[in-house]
Amino acid sequence: MATPPKPEADPWSVIEMINQSPPVDCSKPYDATTLAGKTILITGGASGFGAAFARHWASHGAHLIIGDVNDAAGESLVAELRASAKPDQVLIYQHCDVTSWPDQLALFKSARRASPTGSIDGVVAGAGIVERGDPLNASATNAVFDLPHNLDSDSAPPPPLGVLAVNLTGVMYTAHLALYHLPRNKRGADRHLLLISSIAGLFPLPGQTEYTASKHAVMGLFRALRGTAWTKGVRVNVLAPYFVDTPLLPKAGLALLAGAAKAELEDVVDAATRTMADAEVRGRALVVGPKMRVLDGGEGRIRTVEGDMKRDGERKQAVWDVYGDDYERVEAFMWRYLSVLNVMTGVQGWIGFVKDIFGICFGARREQ
Ligand SMILES: NC(=O)c1ccc[n+]([C@@H]2O[C@H](COP(=O)([O-])OP(=O)(O)OC[C@H]3O[C@@H](n4cnc5c(N)ncnc54)[C@H](O)[C@@H]3O)[C@@H](O)[C@H]2O)c1
């Protein structure tokens, strides 16, 4: 039988341009045994997602360095993991406030020092917080971004930006350090940075303004990094989980969600494990939502099943590749558009640049 012709490379596909892997088929199994012997650093690993990743990955023989501000929870988690770990398995908890650059520098150094190979294979930027104030209650003690008060005074305080400090500055510190330390892993070994955004990175959560801004920013970080990190052999992926019942969610938030479907911690662990274990997943964003009943609809399409009747071939799915097709072309367009603009700027030269700046400042327009 004649071999079918190889499909022509799509010049508009960012997949080829940035070595991004094709959309992840989350219905396919993956091999978690590849985690054995990997050294993985997790920030915010004392609770919730991070602790669940640590439990699962330690059970597969991974070496773990966990940083968090909740020392009691972190120490007790590591004691629990040690009880069933192999004697040579590295399991360390170290105090690390992700908003502190020295803390993060020290955490990465400790990971390299403790790692049996002297290097780090995986990093999870997991630490995160939400706004705790009430977005509808304007009072002097309720520090919420959306409700400024008493700003007439010259000594009025700046807005509360603590969520940005943890969820954005902290994550940027972690990513920056990961981009330094992961490439120091030996050639051919895995080098993976997993970012944790949220469903709030894809659409807004009113009342969680800073949180929404921070998680959109993490999506931006992911999209920018996946275009460059691969040149150093670093895979970058991101999770965007829907609401999961962890200590992160304020009680009021949980009350609002009462009765509504939530995502399950086990599905977040599954999605994170797939990205960490499968070196073929590169530059992908996975949404983790409530489990849905789905059927293969033919031609690679999946349709959801409703109603009480069970259909032949139906299965449950919670994890979805979110940027399967859409942003790839947008990003490819922007890359090309900017490179065209750069060429134009180059042709105009410095004189054109100075004239434009002069025009912007003093209202003069440069002749076209
Ligand atoms: N639970 C959800 O519904 C949900 C949904 C989407 C995304 N997320 C994201 O997942 C990540 C983990 O959240 P979680 O649900 O496991 O919450 P969690 O509160 O259980 O865990 C967050 C951890 O981060 C730690 N942390 C907080 N501030 C820190 C700091 N300055 N330095 C170091 N560690 C710090 C906390 O002590 C805690 O252990 C967060 O980034 C969160 O935004 C959670």
The ligand as an ORCA input file, in Angstrom:
! r2SCAN-3c Opt
* xyz 0 1
  N      -9.438     25.554     45.100
  C      -9.899     26.064     43.985
  O     -11.106     26.114     43.734
  C      -8.933     26.575     42.955
  C      -9.405     26.746     41.646
  C      -8.536     27.235     40.685
  C      -7.235     27.526     41.001
  N      -6.794     27.351     42.269
  C      -5.393     27.705     42.536
  O      -4.693     26.569     42.977
  C      -3.605     26.957     43.805
  C      -3.665     26.150     45.093
  O      -4.871     26.476     45.766
  P      -5.583     25.467     46.749
  O      -6.995     25.374     46.339
  O      -4.786     24.245     46.865
  O      -5.568     26.342     48.081
  P      -4.912     26.062     49.504
  O      -5.219     27.267     50.319
  O      -5.338     24.746     50.026
  O      -3.356     25.997     49.159
  C      -2.616     27.135     48.870
  C      -1.309     27.048     49.615
  O      -0.539     28.213     49.327
  C       0.089     28.592     50.545
  N       0.465     29.997     50.507
  C      -0.320     31.082     50.648
  N       0.420     32.203     50.617
  C       1.703     31.809     50.472
  C       2.940     32.490     50.382
  N       3.011     33.834     50.463
  N       4.056     31.755     50.221
  C       4.012     30.410     50.154
  N       2.880     29.707     50.252
  C       1.737     30.404     50.404
  C      -0.943     28.302     51.619
  O      -0.350     28.236     52.911
  C      -1.474     26.973     51.133
  O      -0.740     25.899     51.666
  C      -3.745     28.451     44.012
  O      -2.896     29.117     43.120
  C      -5.192     28.721     43.640
  O      -5.396     30.020     43.192
  C      -7.597     26.864     43.256
*
